[in-house]
């Protein structure tokens, strides 16, 4: 009998520590670090020969050279990663989709293991105040994680952007998590929600997220007013559902805006600066 073991995450992640020097510990994105070995869960038959497992599920497992062991190579989501390896650190991993013909497609994704872990990042905008770069709508990939400080500038990089509704709809999830902060004030927005109407809005671009005000859980550092006061978010924003006043109070003084507004230059986090002057960070994850 061959004992199947999940080995060091260096075999699982594209490079979970590649951005460690630029990240900060905490709820804003998670610190990348090395992870210990972890045994496979009961979903894998430990009496199965390692080579047989790999043959049965190509591209998802890899035989460890010189060892009678296998390692996971890809996951259905960051929550799947957490389930298979609860000690996995935040970092870049490969997620996969399988089409009706059984063909696998892999995607690099940043998995955040803070706040109970298993969060897949789908929006990341680290914006330098005084600039007004266009948003990037991603149709076939996830945004990646790099910088984590107000005043950093990630425009025109793989780290800057948000997935579109069609791509988001490929994935199964029941929760969303929102985070933003700005140098315009000290309030931080950080919460999760299972509001079905908001999940459907981000997946279709039709509807809005106003119901979140009655169905959210504050997370680490949350001291902002939205979404609790949000009852006037924009509707039917299609590709820009995540960015265009997703949350807004009735007076228009508390907004979630990423290059929003009439002039398309509002970068706002729980405020109404009405321009691009503030340095901001906005992020969204699913789980």
N, C-alpha and C positions, 0 to 999 in steps of 0.2 A: 504494500500500500504506500502510495506517495502522498505526503502531506503537502497540500497546496498552501502557500503563504504569500501574502501581499508584502512585497519587499519595499525598500526605501522609495519614497515618493519621487526621487530623482528619475525613476523609470516611468512614473505616472504623469508628472507635470512636464510641460514644455520647458519651464524653468521657474519653479516657484519662488526662487530667491533672487531673480534677476533684477528686481526693482527695489530690493530691501533698503538700499542706501537712500532712496528718495521717499520712502514711506514713513508714516508715523504710527506708533501703536495706538489702537483705539477704533472708535466706531466710524471713522471717516473713510475707511477702506481696508483696514486690517493690515497687520504687519506680516510680511513674508518671512518664513523661517524654515529651517530643516524640520523634517518630521520623522518620528520613529517608525520602525517596521510594525505592521499590523496584520493579524491573521485574517483570512477571508471569512466572511460570514457564512451562515448555514445555507445560503442560497446556492453555494457552489459545493458539489458533491466531492468530499475529500477522498473518496475511493477512486475517483477518475484519474487516469493518467494525465500528466501535464500536457503532453503532446496532443492527446485526444481533445482536451479542452480547447487548445489553440486551434486545432483543425475544425472544431465545431463552431467556434466563434472567431473567425479571422479578424485581425485588426483591433480586437478588443482586449486580447491577452498577449503576453509575450513570455516565452520560456526564458528563464534567467540562465545565461551561458554558464555551463559547468555545474548547474544546480538542478535538482528535481523540483523546481518551483515555477510559479508563473506570477506575473504582475499585471494588474489592470493597466490598460493604455487609454481608455476613454470611458465616459460616463454619460448617462442620459440627462443629467443635470448636476448642478453643484450640490443639491440635496442628495442625489444618488451617491456622489463622492463622499459626503459626510456619513451617509448610512454605511457605506463599505469601509470607510476609514475615519472614525470619529476624531482621530488626532491630526487629520490633515490640516496643514496651515493655509492661510490665505495665499493665493497666487494664481498663476496662469495654468489652466488645465485644458484638455481636449474633451469637448462634449460631442455627441453624435446623434444623428437622425438616421432612421432606416426607412426607405421608401417601400412601396407595395411590392416591388420586385426583390426586396431584400438588400438593395444596394446601400452601403453606408456612406454618409457624408460627415466629415469631422469639422468642428469649429473650435478655434481658440477662444476661451472665455476666462474672465477673471472671477474667481470664486472667493467670496468674502466669508470667513469663518467666525466673525464676531456676531454678537446678538443672536446666539444659538446656532449660528452657522448655516451653511447650505444655500447662500444667497448668490444668484447669478446676476452680474451687473449688465444692464441694458441701456443705461444712459450715463454719460460722464462728460461734464463740461467744466473744465478748469479755466476760468476766463480772467484775463488781465484787464483791470479797470482802464478806461480810456480807449479801448479797442472795441470794434464791433464786427467780428468775423462772422461769416455765414454759418448757420448750423449745418451739420452733416447728417443726412438721413441714410442709415446703413441698411441695405437690403439683403445682404448675404453674410454678415459677420457681426460679432459683438465689439463694442468699444473696449479698449484695453486700459489697464491702470498703470499710472506712473507717478505723477506729482500729486502732492497733497497739501500744499501751502497756499494760502491766499496771496495773490500777487504773482503766482506762477502763470505761465502762458502755454497752453497746449494746442492752440489753433493750428490747423493744417498738419495734424499728426494722426496716427492710428488710435490715439487715446481720446480723441475729441469727437463726440457724436452720439447718436441714439438710433436704436433699431426702429424699423417701420412696422406698422401693424401686421403686415403679411408675414414678416419674419418672426415677429413675436408670437403669432398664432401657431407656429410650428411646435411650440413648447407647451407642456402641461404644467400648470402651477395654480396655487390657490391663494397666494399672498403677494402683496407688493410692499416694497419698502422705499421711503423717500428720505432724502437728506439734502439740505442746502445750508450754506452760511455765506456771509458777506462782510466786508470791512466797513460797511455803512453803519452797522450797529452790532450789538452783542447777542441778539437773539439767534438761536439755532433751531432749524427745523429737522426733526428726526423721528420718524414714526413708521409703523407698519399697519397694513389694513388688509382685510379679507373681503372688502366691499365688492360684490360681484359686478355691480354696475360700472365701477371704475376699472376693474380688470377687463370687462367687455369693451369699454371705451378705448383702452390702450391697444386692444387686439383688433378693433375694427375701425377706429377713428370716428365712430358715430356715438353720440351721447355726451356725457360729461362725468366728472368725479365729485359732484356736490354731495353725494350720499356719504362720502368718507367722513364728513364732520360728525356723523353719528356712529361711526364704526372704525375707530382707529385706536392703536395702542402706542403711547409715547415710548421712545427708546432713549438710550443713553444721551444725555445732554440736551434733550428737547426742552426749550423754553420759549418757543415761538407761539404765535397766535393762530396761524393756519396749521392744520386744516379745520380746527374747531370753529373758526368764524367764516369758513368758506361756504358761501351759498350763491355765488354769482360767477362760477367758473365758465369759461367759454365752452361752447358746444360744437360738435361735429368738425373738429379741426384736422381730421384725416391724418396725414403724415406728421403733423405737428401737435398731435394730441398730448404728447409728453412735455412740450415746450411752451405752448401758447396759453398763458394764464390758466393752467390746469387747475389752480386754486386761486380764488379771489373773493374778498369780502364784499359786502353790499355797497360799501363806500369807496371801493377801489383803492384803499390805502394799504392792503395786505395782499401781495401778489406772489405767485410763482411764475416767473417769466424768464425765458431764455431767448433773447433777441426778439422780444414781443412788442406789442403796442402798435399804434398806427404807423409810426415811423420805423418800425422794426429795429429798434435800438435799445429796448428796455432789458436790462439784466438785473432781475429783482428777486430777492429772497425775503419774504415776509415784510415787504415795504413797497414804496411807490416812488422811487427816485426818478423814474420817467426818462432815463437815459442810460448810457453805457459807462458811466463814471466809476462805478463800484467794481472792485475785484470780487468775483463770486465763484463758488463751487456748487454744482448741482449733480446729484447722483440718484439713480433709480435701480432697484434690483427686483427680481422675482424669486419666489421659492414655492 
